[in-house]
């Protein structure tokens, strides 16, 4: 290309560069235009634009043209401490124009990119108002000293680039800040609107568009066109007053056809403009209304229940009474609402105690629940109960809330009940003593009867045996049957006398309490009953059993009676099944004996353990053994239970304390 043609091309490129810089808006567009048109305008082969990062300690590659990817990657960031033309130009604000020899001798460590040219180099600082914020680096394919005209042209290009790039960077920063501000305002959930001197909306965040524009954009619209609802007149008037008088305004506005409440603030903005801040308070207003209704209902409830409420601010000393507090205390209706008024009405015998309790609560916090007396003007003493608490914040008591209510009727009833209980306890004590005397007499009589009857019965048994030996062979069938009946009744009488003797003897014996392994005890009882099961099919199912506290001998007698009873009432079964198991419930242990025998009606369960009770008259029992079991277990502090089903079986449970 001829010199004239090259000069004309450079001029055209410079013109295109100036036009592009005048119309570009973003930093990337500015840098792209500089490298596209600027390289042609100054005849360079390749170029880079570096910008200082936020720390101002690094140059970062912001735009590049004409270099290989490897070269660009190697120069993605440069420390200002690195001895390079670009870093020194940024630091001192001076351009550097270097020939290839200058680069080779002054900066031999700089790699050259063949694609970008190995000729001369220019480093042009981007400076605005004396401060450098970046640098343009240009390389050429040929080598020659920079003429004064070339240096001026390069300096002009750098200046144009710096001005345009700074403007674009500021615009981008402003846009980012505005976008961030808008995002923050949107995230607040409040509405923010700004209007100019013509009351035209210049900004409205998302909430404002939703609340005032039903989701439609508001910017550019007149505020009067937006606030058409009659309910919004106060808001429109407040904005105008703010614009004209500069007076801020705050109030609550009901919008959306009376369904939504907003707390609104207005303030001046710029020249005759205004800013409107809105926060929805519908929920708060609803809660306030509910609280108001709750307070009204509370007052009605307090009055109906003859109660009164106090609310005491312990930080300010302010005390509020709700309900008929003066009436409850017996104070004059004109008496001041104060703790002194309260104390003055308390019965003299209760004042010191109550003052001490209240003082301790104020000091340490906690729950208050006390009964006390008050004296009314007519001398009548009434009982009140106070229930409340003292709340603490930051290590100090700040508030006390509670109620007082009249409990005179309850106290009168308690006194009457107490007197009745004392009278009843006296009667019970008398009857218990009488029952103990009767029981002792009964035991003495039973012991006497067993002694007095045992000898005659033994004689009868002896006579019957003698008759059997001498005349048994000559008895007719009827006579033999009658003789056998007499013998069985005599044996039953002997058994009854023996069991009565056991009963009276065991009632008088002192318990020898030890740790009793029930596994071993039941095994011994089963062994003792081995003769009872001869010739029968009996299945024993004995689960692991606990160790209990008791008299081993008496417990063995009790469980012998229970297991013997189970064997007796399963004798009609082809296979008798007897189970022994246990479970722990709380502080008790339950040991049961279950069989598949004759059982009994569930309605008869309360009678099973009564003395001389026989639920199966055809059986051979005396009605004493189960009563004996009950007495033994009760002496151990326990109890017995029975459950049965006719034809299915029965379960007898011994419950002992642990």
C-alpha positions as CSV (number, residue, x, y, z in Angstrom):
1,X,0.0,0.0,0.0
2,X,1.3,3.4,-1.0
3,X,2.0,6.0,1.7
4,X,-0.9,8.2,0.6
5,X,-3.3,5.2,0.6
6,X,-2.0,4.1,4.0
7,X,-2.5,7.6,5.4
8,X,-6.0,7.8,4.0
9,X,-6.9,4.3,5.4
10,X,-5.5,5.4,8.8
11,X,-7.6,8.6,8.8
12,X,-10.7,6.6,7.9
13,X,-10.0,4.1,10.7
14,X,-9.6,7.0,13.1
15,X,-12.9,8.5,12.0
16,X,-14.6,5.1,12.5
17,X,-13.0,4.8,15.9
18,X,-14.2,8.2,17.0
19,X,-17.7,7.4,15.8
20,X,-17.7,4.0,17.5
21,X,-16.5,5.5,20.8
22,X,-19.2,8.1,20.7
23,X,-22.0,5.5,20.3
24,X,-20.8,2.5,22.4
25,X,-22.2,2.1,25.8
26,X,-20.5,-0.9,27.4
27,X,-16.9,-1.3,28.4
28,X,-16.6,-4.4,26.2
29,X,-17.9,-2.5,23.2
30,X,-15.4,0.4,23.8
31,X,-12.4,-2.0,24.1
32,X,-13.5,-3.9,21.0
33,X,-13.8,-0.7,19.0
34,X,-10.4,0.5,20.1
35,X,-8.7,-2.7,19.1
36,X,-10.7,-3.1,15.8
37,X,-10.4,0.5,14.5
38,X,-7.4,1.7,16.5
39,X,-5.0,-1.0,15.3
40,X,-5.8,0.0,11.7
41,X,-5.5,3.7,12.6
42,X,-2.0,3.3,14.0
43,X,-0.8,0.4,11.8
44,X,-0.3,-2.0,14.6
45,X,-0.6,-5.8,14.2
46,X,-2.0,-6.8,17.6
47,X,-3.1,-5.2,20.8
48,X,-4.2,-5.9,24.4
49,X,-6.2,-3.8,26.9
50,X,-5.3,-4.4,30.5
51,X,-7.4,-3.0,33.4
52,X,-6.4,-2.7,37.1
53,X,-8.4,-5.0,39.3
54,X,-10.3,-3.9,42.5
55,X,-7.1,-4.5,44.6
56,X,-5.1,-2.2,42.2
57,X,-2.2,-4.7,42.5
58,X,-2.9,-6.7,39.3
59,X,-3.4,-5.9,35.6
60,X,-6.0,-8.2,34.1
61,X,-6.4,-8.8,30.4
62,X,-9.8,-7.3,29.5
63,X,-9.7,-7.4,25.7
64,X,-7.3,-8.7,23.0
65,X,-6.9,-8.8,19.2
66,X,-4.3,-10.4,17.0
67,X,-2.5,-12.6,19.5
68,X,-2.5,-16.4,19.8
69,X,-4.6,-18.1,22.5
70,X,-1.4,-19.3,24.3
71,X,0.0,-15.8,24.4
72,X,-3.3,-14.4,25.8
73,X,-3.5,-17.1,28.5
74,X,0.1,-16.4,29.6
75,X,-0.8,-12.7,30.0
76,X,-4.3,-13.1,31.6
77,X,-3.1,-11.3,34.7
78,X,0.1,-9.4,35.4
79,X,1.4,-8.2,38.8
80,X,2.3,-4.6,39.0
81,X,5.6,-5.7,40.5
82,X,6.6,-7.4,37.3
83,X,9.2,-5.3,35.3
84,X,7.2,-4.8,32.1
85,X,6.5,-1.8,29.9
86,X,2.7,-2.1,30.6
87,X,3.1,-2.2,34.4
88,X,5.6,0.7,34.4
89,X,3.3,2.8,32.2
90,X,0.4,2.3,34.6
91,X,2.6,3.1,37.7
92,X,4.1,6.3,36.3
93,X,1.4,7.3,33.8
94,X,3.9,7.7,30.9
95,X,3.6,6.0,27.6
96,X,6.5,3.9,26.3
97,X,7.5,3.6,22.7
98,X,10.1,0.8,22.2
99,X,11.9,-0.6,19.2
100,X,12.6,-4.3,18.9
101,X,16.1,-3.6,20.0
102,X,14.8,-1.7,23.0
103,X,12.6,-4.6,24.0
104,X,15.4,-7.1,23.5
105,X,17.9,-5.1,25.6
106,X,15.6,-3.7,28.3
107,X,13.2,-6.6,28.6
108,X,14.9,-9.7,27.4
109,X,12.6,-11.9,29.5
110,X,9.4,-10.8,27.5
111,X,8.3,-13.6,25.2
112,X,7.3,-12.5,21.7
113,X,4.3,-13.8,19.9
114,X,5.1,-14.3,16.2
115,X,1.4,-14.0,15.4
116,X,1.2,-10.6,17.0
117,X,4.4,-9.4,15.5
118,X,8.0,-9.2,16.7
119,X,8.7,-5.6,15.8
120,X,8.3,-2.4,17.9
121,X,6.0,-2.1,21.0
122,X,3.9,0.7,22.5
123,X,2.5,0.8,26.1
124,X,-0.2,3.5,26.4
125,X,-1.6,4.2,29.9
126,X,-5.3,4.8,30.2
127,X,-5.5,7.9,32.3
128,X,-8.4,10.2,33.4
129,X,-7.9,13.1,35.8
130,X,-4.3,12.1,36.4
131,X,-5.1,8.6,37.5
132,X,-4.3,5.5,35.5
133,X,-6.7,2.6,35.6
134,X,-5.4,0.5,32.7
135,X,-3.0,0.3,29.7
136,X,-3.1,-0.5,26.0
137,X,-0.3,-2.6,24.7
138,X,0.4,-2.6,20.9
139,X,2.9,-4.7,18.9
140,X,3.9,-4.2,15.2
141,X,5.1,-6.6,12.6
142,X,7.9,-4.3,11.6
143,X,10.5,-2.4,13.5
144,X,11.2,1.4,13.3
145,X,11.5,4.2,15.8
146,X,8.1,5.9,16.6
147,X,8.0,9.4,15.0
148,X,6.6,12.3,17.0
149,X,3.5,12.3,14.9
150,X,3.0,8.6,15.6
151,X,3.4,9.1,19.3
152,X,0.9,11.9,19.2
153,X,-1.6,9.8,17.3
154,X,-1.1,6.9,19.7
155,X,-1.5,9.2,22.7
156,X,-4.7,10.6,21.2
157,X,-6.1,7.1,20.7
158,X,-5.3,6.2,24.3
159,X,-6.9,9.4,25.5
160,X,-10.1,8.7,23.5
161,X,-10.2,5.2,24.7
162,X,-9.6,6.2,28.4
163,X,-12.4,8.8,28.3
164,X,-14.9,6.5,26.6
165,X,-13.9,3.5,28.7
166,X,-14.1,5.4,32.0
167,X,-17.5,6.7,31.0
168,X,-18.7,3.1,30.1
169,X,-17.2,1.7,33.3
170,X,-19.0,4.4,35.4
171,X,-22.2,3.7,33.5
172,X,-21.9,0.0,34.1
173,X,-21.1,0.5,37.8
174,X,-24.1,2.8,38.1
175,X,-26.3,0.3,36.3
176,X,-25.1,-2.5,38.6
177,X,-25.7,-0.3,41.6
178,X,-29.2,0.6,40.4
179,X,-29.9,-3.1,39.7
180,X,-28.6,-4.1,43.1
181,X,-30.7,-1.3,44.7
182,X,-33.8,-2.5,42.9
183,X,-33.1,-6.1,43.9
184,X,-32.8,-5.0,47.5
185,X,-36.0,-3.0,47.4
186,X,-37.8,-5.9,45.7
187,X,-36.5,-8.3,48.4
188,X,-37.7,-6.1,51.2
189,X,-41.3,-6.9,50.5
190,X,-42.2,-3.2,50.9
191,X,-43.4,-0.9,48.1
192,X,-41.2,2.1,47.0
193,X,-42.3,4.6,44.5
194,X,-40.6,7.8,43.3
195,X,-42.3,10.6,41.4
196,X,-40.9,13.7,39.7
197,X,-42.2,17.3,39.8
198,X,-45.0,16.4,37.5
199,X,-46.1,13.5,39.8
200,X,-45.0,11.0,37.1
201,X,-43.6,7.7,38.5
202,X,-39.9,7.5,37.9
203,X,-39.3,4.3,39.8
204,X,-41.5,1.5,41.2
205,X,-40.3,-1.8,42.6
206,X,-42.1,-5.1,42.3
207,X,-44.3,-4.7,45.4
208,X,-45.4,-1.2,44.3
209,X,-46.4,-2.6,40.8
210,X,-48.3,-5.4,42.5
211,X,-50.1,-3.3,45.1
212,X,-50.8,-0.1,43.1
213,X,-50.8,-1.3,39.5
214,X,-52.1,-4.9,39.9
215,X,-48.9,-6.3,38.5
216,X,-48.6,-3.8,35.6
217,X,-45.5,-1.5,35.3
218,X,-46.0,2.0,36.9
219,X,-43.0,3.9,35.5
220,X,-44.0,6.8,33.3
221,X,-47.6,6.9,34.6
222,X,-49.1,9.8,36.5
223,X,-49.7,9.1,40.2
224,X,-53.2,10.6,40.0
225,X,-54.1,8.0,37.3
226,X,-52.8,5.2,39.5
227,X,-54.5,6.3,42.7
228,X,-58.1,6.4,41.5
229,X,-59.8,4.7,44.4
230,X,-61.6,7.1,46.8
231,X,-59.7,5.4,49.6
232,X,-56.4,6.5,48.1
233,X,-57.2,10.3,48.3
234,X,-55.3,10.6,51.6
235,X,-52.2,9.1,50.0
236,X,-52.3,11.3,46.9
237,X,-52.9,14.4,49.1
238,X,-49.9,13.4,51.3
239,X,-47.6,13.1,48.3
240,X,-48.7,16.6,47.0
241,X,-48.2,18.1,50.5
242,X,-44.7,16.6,50.6
243,X,-43.9,18.0,47.1
244,X,-45.2,21.5,47.8
245,X,-44.4,22.0,51.5
246,X,-41.5,19.5,52.0
247,X,-43.4,18.0,54.9
248,X,-43.0,14.3,55.5
249,X,-46.2,12.4,56.2
250,X,-47.0,9.1,57.8
251,X,-50.3,7.3,58.1
252,X,-52.3,4.2,57.5
253,X,-54.2,3.8,54.3
254,X,-56.9,1.2,53.5
255,X,-56.7,0.1,49.8
256,X,-58.0,-2.7,47.6
257,X,-61.6,-1.9,48.2
258,X,-61.1,-1.9,52.0
259,X,-59.4,-5.2,52.2
260,X,-55.7,-4.3,52.7
261,X,-54.1,-1.9,55.2
262,X,-50.8,-0.1,54.4
263,X,-48.4,1.9,56.6
264,X,-47.3,4.8,54.3
265,X,-44.5,7.3,54.6
266,X,-43.7,10.2,52.2
267,X,-40.5,12.3,51.9
268,X,-39.1,14.9,49.5
269,X,-36.8,13.7,46.7
270,X,-34.7,16.0,44.5
271,X,-36.4,19.0,43.0
272,X,-40.1,19.0,43.9
273,X,-40.1,15.2,43.7
274,X,-41.2,12.7,46.3
275,X,-40.6,9.2,47.5
276,X,-43.4,7.0,48.8
277,X,-42.7,4.0,51.1
278,X,-45.5,1.5,51.7
279,X,-45.6,-1.5,54.0
280,X,-48.5,-3.8,54.2
281,X,-49.9,-4.1,57.8
282,X,-53.1,-6.0,57.1
283,X,-51.9,-8.9,59.3
284,X,-50.9,-6.5,62.1
285,X,-54.3,-4.8,61.9
286,X,-56.0,-8.1,61.9
287,X,-54.0,-9.2,65.0
288,X,-54.8,-5.9,66.7
289,X,-58.5,-6.4,66.0
290,X,-58.3,-9.9,67.3
291,X,-56.4,-8.7,70.4
292,X,-59.0,-6.1,71.0
293,X,-61.7,-8.7,70.7
294,X,-59.8,-11.0,72.9
295,X,-59.4,-8.3,75.5
296,X,-63.1,-7.6,75.5
297,X,-63.8,-11.3,75.8
298,X,-61.2,-11.5,78.6
299,X,-62.9,-8.7,80.5
300,X,-66.2,-10.5,80.2
301,X,-64.7,-13.8,81.3
302,X,-62.9,-12.2,84.2
303,X,-66.1,-10.5,85.3
304,X,-68.2,-13.7,84.9
305,X,-65.6,-15.7,86.9
306,X,-65.2,-13.1,89.5
307,X,-61.6,-12.7,88.6
308,X,-59.3,-9.7,88.2
309,X,-56.0,-9.4,86.3
310,X,-52.8,-7.5,87.0
311,X,-50.1,-6.4,84.6
312,X,-47.1,-4.9,86.4
313,X,-44.1,-3.3,84.5
314,X,-41.3,-3.9,87.0
315,X,-38.9,-1.6,85.1
316,X,-41.2,1.5,85.1
317,X,-43.3,0.6,88.2
318,X,-46.5,1.0,86.1
319,X,-49.3,-1.3,87.3
320,X,-52.6,-2.0,85.5
321,X,-55.6,-3.8,87.0
322,X,-58.2,-5.3,84.7
323,X,-61.6,-6.4,86.0
324,X,-63.1,-6.0,89.5
325,X,-59.8,-5.9,91.3
326,X,-60.9,-3.1,93.7
327,X,-64.1,-5.1,94.5
328,X,-62.1,-8.3,95.1
329,X,-59.7,-6.6,97.4
330,X,-62.3,-4.7,99.2
331,X,-60.6,-1.4,98.3
332,X,-62.3,1.9,97.7
333,X,-63.1,2.4,94.0
334,X,-61.1,5.6,94.1
335,X,-58.0,4.0,95.7
336,X,-54.9,4.3,93.4
337,X,-53.9,1.3,91.4
338,X,-50.7,0.4,93.3
339,X,-48.9,-2.4,95.1
340,X,-49.4,-0.4,98.3
341,X,-53.2,-0.4,97.9
342,X,-53.0,-4.2,97.4
343,X,-50.9,-4.8,100.5
344,X,-53.1,-2.5,102.6
345,X,-56.1,-4.9,102.0
346,X,-54.2,-8.1,102.8
347,X,-55.0,-9.6,106.2
348,X,-52.3,-8.5,108.8
349,X,-51.4,-12.2,109.5
350,X,-50.6,-12.7,105.7
351,X,-48.8,-9.5,104.8
352,X,-45.3,-10.4,105.9
353,X,-45.5,-13.8,104.2
354,X,-46.9,-12.4,101.0
355,X,-44.4,-9.5,100.9
356,X,-41.5,-11.9,101.3
357,X,-42.8,-14.2,98.5
358,X,-43.4,-11.3,96.1
359,X,-40.0,-9.8,96.9
360,X,-38.3,-13.1,96.2
361,X,-40.1,-13.5,92.9
362,X,-39.1,-9.9,91.8
363,X,-35.5,-10.7,92.7
364,X,-35.3,-14.2,91.0
365,X,-38.4,-14.5,88.7
366,X,-40.6,-17.6,88.7
367,X,-44.2,-18.7,89.1
368,X,-46.6,-17.2,91.7
369,X,-49.4,-19.3,93.2
370,X,-50.5,-18.2,96.6
371,X,-53.6,-18.1,98.8
372,X,-54.2,-15.2,101.1
373,X,-56.9,-13.3,103.0
374,X,-58.2,-9.8,102.5
375,X,-60.2,-7.7,104.9
376,X,-63.2,-5.8,103.5
377,X,-64.4,-2.5,104.9
378,X,-67.3,-4.3,106.8
379,X,-64.8,-6.5,108.5
380,X,-65.6,-9.6,106.4
381,X,-62.6,-11.7,105.7
382,X,-62.4,-13.2,102.2
383,X,-59.9,-15.8,100.8
384,X,-58.2,-14.9,97.4
385,X,-55.9,-16.9,95.3
386,X,-53.3,-15.2,93.1
387,X,-51.7,-17.0,90.1
388,X,-49.1,-15.5,87.8
389,X,-45.5,-15.2,87.0
390,X,-42.5,-12.9,86.9
391,X,-40.7,-12.7,83.6
392,X,-37.0,-12.0,83.2
393,X,-35.0,-10.6,80.3
394,X,-31.3,-10.0,80.3
395,X,-30.9,-11.2,83.9
396,X,-33.5,-8.9,85.4
397,X,-37.2,-9.1,86.2
398,X,-39.2,-6.9,83.8
399,X,-42.8,-7.9,84.0
400,X,-45.4,-9.7,86.2
401,X,-48.8,-10.8,84.9
402,X,-51.4,-12.8,86.8
403,X,-54.9,-13.0,88.2
404,X,-56.6,-12.9,91.6
405,X,-59.9,-14.7,92.2
406,X,-62.1,-15.4,95.2
407,X,-61.8,-18.9,96.7
408,X,-63.7,-18.3,99.9
409,X,-66.4,-20.8,99.0
410,X,-63.7,-23.4,98.2
411,X,-61.9,-22.7,101.5
412,X,-65.2,-23.1,103.4
413,X,-65.8,-26.4,101.5
414,X,-62.3,-27.5,102.3
415,X,-62.8,-26.8,106.0
416,X,-66.1,-28.7,106.0
417,X,-64.4,-31.6,104.2
418,X,-61.5,-31.5,106.5
419,X,-63.8,-31.7,109.5
420,X,-65.8,-34.4,107.9
421,X,-62.7,-36.4,107.1
422,X,-61.4,-36.0,110.7
423,X,-64.8,-37.3,111.9
424,X,-64.7,-40.1,109.4
425,X,-61.1,-41.0,110.2
426,X,-62.1,-41.2,113.9
427,X,-65.0,-43.5,113.0
428,X,-62.7,-45.6,110.8
429,X,-60.1,-45.9,113.5
430,X,-62.8,-47.0,116.0
431,X,-64.2,-49.5,113.5
432,X,-60.7,-50.7,112.6
433,X,-59.9,-51.3,116.2
434,X,-63.2,-53.1,116.6
435,X,-62.5,-55.2,113.5
436,X,-59.1,-56.1,114.8
437,X,-60.6,-57.1,118.1
438,X,-63.2,-59.2,116.3
439,X,-60.6,-60.7,114.0
440,X,-58.5,-61.6,117.0
441,X,-61.6,-63.1,118.7
442,X,-62.4,-65.0,115.5
443,X,-58.9,-66.4,115.2
444,X,-58.9,-67.4,118.8
445,X,-62.3,-69.0,118.4
446,X,-61.1,-70.8,115.2
447,X,-58.0,-72.0,117.1
448,X,-60.1,-73.1,120.0
449,X,-62.6,-74.9,117.6
450,X,-59.8,-76.6,115.8
451,X,-58.4,-77.9,119.1
452,X,-61.8,-78.8,120.6
453,X,-63.0,-80.5,117.4
454,X,-59.9,-82.2,116.3
455,X,-60.0,-84.9,119.1
456,X,-63.7,-85.9,118.6
457,X,-63.2,-86.0,114.9
458,X,-60.1,-88.3,115.3
459,X,-62.1,-90.5,117.6
460,X,-64.9,-90.7,115.0
461,X,-62.4,-91.5,112.3
462,X,-61.0,-94.3,114.6
463,X,-64.5,-95.7,115.3
464,X,-65.2,-95.7,111.6
465,X,-62.0,-97.5,110.8
466,X,-62.8,-100.1,113.5
467,X,-66.4,-100.6,112.1
468,X,-64.9,-101.0,108.6
469,X,-62.6,-103.7,109.8
470,X,-65.2,-105.6,111.9
471,X,-68.4,-105.2,109.9
472,X,-67.4,-104.0,106.5
473,X,-67.7,-107.4,104.9
474,X,-71.3,-107.8,106.0
475,X,-72.5,-104.4,105.0
476,X,-75.3,-104.4,102.4
477,X,-74.9,-102.1,99.4
478,X,-77.1,-99.3,100.9
479,X,-75.4,-99.6,104.3
480,X,-71.9,-99.6,102.6
481,X,-72.8,-96.4,100.7
482,X,-74.1,-94.7,103.9
483,X,-70.9,-95.7,105.7
484,X,-68.7,-94.4,102.9
485,X,-70.6,-91.1,103.0
486,X,-70.1,-90.7,106.7
487,X,-66.4,-91.5,106.4
488,X,-65.9,-88.9,103.6
489,X,-67.7,-86.2,105.7
490,X,-65.5,-87.1,108.6
491,X,-62.4,-86.8,106.5
492,X,-63.6,-83.4,105.1
493,X,-64.2,-82.2,108.7
494,X,-60.7,-83.3,109.6
495,X,-59.3,-81.5,106.6
496,X,-61.3,-78.3,107.5
497,X,-60.1,-78.4,111.1
498,X,-56.5,-78.8,109.9
499,X,-56.7,-75.9,107.5
500,X,-58.3,-73.7,110.1
501,X,-55.4,-74.6,112.4
502,X,-53.0,-73.6,109.6
503,X,-54.9,-70.4,109.0
504,X,-54.8,-69.3,112.6
505,X,-51.2,-70.4,113.2
506,X,-49.9,-68.5,110.1
507,X,-51.8,-65.3,111.0
508,X,-49.9,-65.2,114.3
509,X,-46.4,-66.1,113.0
510,X,-43.9,-63.3,112.3
511,X,-42.8,-62.9,108.7
512,X,-39.2,-64.0,108.0
513,X,-38.6,-61.8,104.9
514,X,-35.8,-62.9,102.6
515,X,-35.0,-62.8,98.9
516,X,-37.0,-65.6,97.4
517,X,-36.2,-67.0,93.9
518,X,-39.6,-67.9,92.5
519,X,-38.1,-70.2,89.9
520,X,-36.7,-72.5,92.7
521,X,-39.9,-72.1,94.9
522,X,-42.2,-73.2,92.0
523,X,-39.9,-76.1,91.2
524,X,-40.1,-77.3,94.8
525,X,-43.9,-77.1,94.8
526,X,-44.2,-79.0,91.6
527,X,-41.9,-81.7,93.1
528,X,-44.1,-81.8,96.2
529,X,-47.2,-82.4,94.1
530,X,-45.7,-85.2,92.1
531,X,-47.9,-87.8,93.8
532,X,-51.0,-85.8,92.8
533,X,-50.2,-86.2,89.1
534,X,-49.5,-89.9,89.1
535,X,-51.6,-91.6,86.4
536,X,-52.5,-88.2,84.8
537,X,-51.2,-86.3,81.8
538,X,-50.1,-82.9,83.0
539,X,-48.2,-80.3,81.0
540,X,-46.3,-77.8,83.1
541,X,-45.3,-74.5,81.4
542,X,-43.2,-72.5,83.8
543,X,-41.6,-69.3,82.4
544,X,-38.6,-67.6,84.0
545,X,-39.6,-66.1,87.2
546,X,-38.2,-63.2,89.3
547,X,-36.7,-63.0,92.8
548,X,-39.2,-61.4,95.3
549,X,-39.1,-60.3,98.9
550,X,-41.1,-62.5,101.2
551,X,-41.3,-65.3,103.8
552,X,-40.2,-68.4,101.8
553,X,-42.3,-70.8,103.9
554,X,-45.5,-68.8,103.7
555,X,-45.1,-68.1,99.9
556,X,-44.5,-71.8,99.4
557,X,-47.7,-72.7,101.2
558,X,-49.6,-70.1,99.1
559,X,-48.3,-71.3,95.7
560,X,-48.8,-74.9,96.9
561,X,-52.5,-74.1,97.4
562,X,-52.7,-72.4,94.0
563,X,-51.1,-75.3,92.1
564,X,-53.0,-77.9,94.0
565,X,-56.2,-76.0,93.2
566,X,-55.2,-76.0,89.5
567,X,-54.5,-79.8,89.6
568,X,-57.8,-80.5,91.4
569,X,-60.0,-78.6,88.8
570,X,-58.2,-80.0,85.7
571,X,-58.7,-83.7,86.7
572,X,-61.5,-84.1,84.1
573,X,-59.1,-83.0,81.3
574,X,-57.4,-85.7,79.2
575,X,-54.4,-83.4,79.2
576,X,-54.1,-80.8,82.0
577,X,-52.1,-77.7,81.2
578,X,-50.8,-75.5,84.0
579,X,-48.9,-72.3,83.3
580,X,-46.8,-70.2,85.7
581,X,-45.6,-66.8,84.4
582,X,-44.8,-63.3,85.6
583,X,-44.4,-59.7,84.5
584,X,-43.2,-56.5,86.1
585,X,-45.5,-53.4,86.1
586,X,-44.0,-50.3,87.7
587,X,-43.0,-51.1,91.3
588,X,-44.9,-54.5,91.4
589,X,-44.4,-58.0,90.1
590,X,-47.3,-60.2,89.0
591,X,-47.0,-64.0,89.2
592,X,-49.9,-66.0,87.8
593,X,-51.1,-69.6,87.7
594,X,-53.3,-70.4,84.7
595,X,-55.0,-73.7,84.1
596,X,-57.4,-75.2,81.5
597,X,-59.8,-76.6,84.2
598,X,-63.4,-76.1,85.1
599,X,-63.1,-72.4,85.5
600,X,-65.8,-70.2,87.1
601,X,-68.2,-67.5,86.2
602,X,-66.5,-64.1,86.0
603,X,-69.2,-62.6,88.2
604,X,-68.0,-64.9,91.0
605,X,-64.4,-63.6,90.9
606,X,-64.9,-61.3,94.0
607,X,-66.0,-64.3,96.1
608,X,-63.1,-66.6,95.2
609,X,-60.8,-65.7,98.0
610,X,-63.5,-65.4,100.7
611,X,-63.4,-67.8,103.6
612,X,-65.6,-71.0,103.2
613,X,-66.5,-70.0,99.6
614,X,-66.9,-73.0,97.3
615,X,-67.8,-72.2,93.7
616,X,-68.0,-75.9,92.9
617,X,-70.1,-77.6,95.6
618,X,-69.5,-81.0,94.0
619,X,-65.8,-80.6,94.5
620,X,-63.8,-81.8,97.5
621,X,-62.5,-78.3,98.7
622,X,-63.2,-76.7,102.1
623,X,-63.3,-73.1,101.0
624,X,-60.3,-72.2,103.2
625,X,-57.2,-72.7,101.0
626,X,-57.7,-69.7,98.7
627,X,-58.7,-67.5,101.7
628,X,-55.4,-68.6,103.2
629,X,-53.6,-67.6,100.0
630,X,-55.2,-64.1,100.2
631,X,-54.2,-63.6,103.8
632,X,-50.6,-64.7,103.2
633,X,-50.2,-62.3,100.2
634,X,-51.9,-59.4,102.0
635,X,-49.5,-59.9,104.9
636,X,-46.7,-59.4,102.3
637,X,-48.2,-56.0,101.3
638,X,-49.6,-57.5,98.1
639,X,-53.0,-58.5,96.7
640,X,-54.6,-61.4,94.7
641,X,-56.8,-61.4,91.6
642,X,-58.8,-64.1,89.9
643,X,-60.2,-64.5,86.4
644,X,-62.2,-67.4,85.1
645,X,-64.3,-68.7,82.3
646,X,-66.6,-71.7,82.8
647,X,-65.3,-74.7,80.9
648,X,-62.2,-72.9,79.8
649,X,-60.1,-72.4,82.9
650,X,-59.0,-70.0,85.5
651,X,-56.1,-67.6,86.2
652,X,-55.0,-66.7,89.7
653,X,-52.6,-63.8,90.0
654,X,-50.4,-62.9,93.0
655,X,-49.2,-59.2,93.0
656,X,-46.2,-58.4,95.2
657,X,-44.4,-55.1,95.8
658,X,-40.7,-55.0,94.7
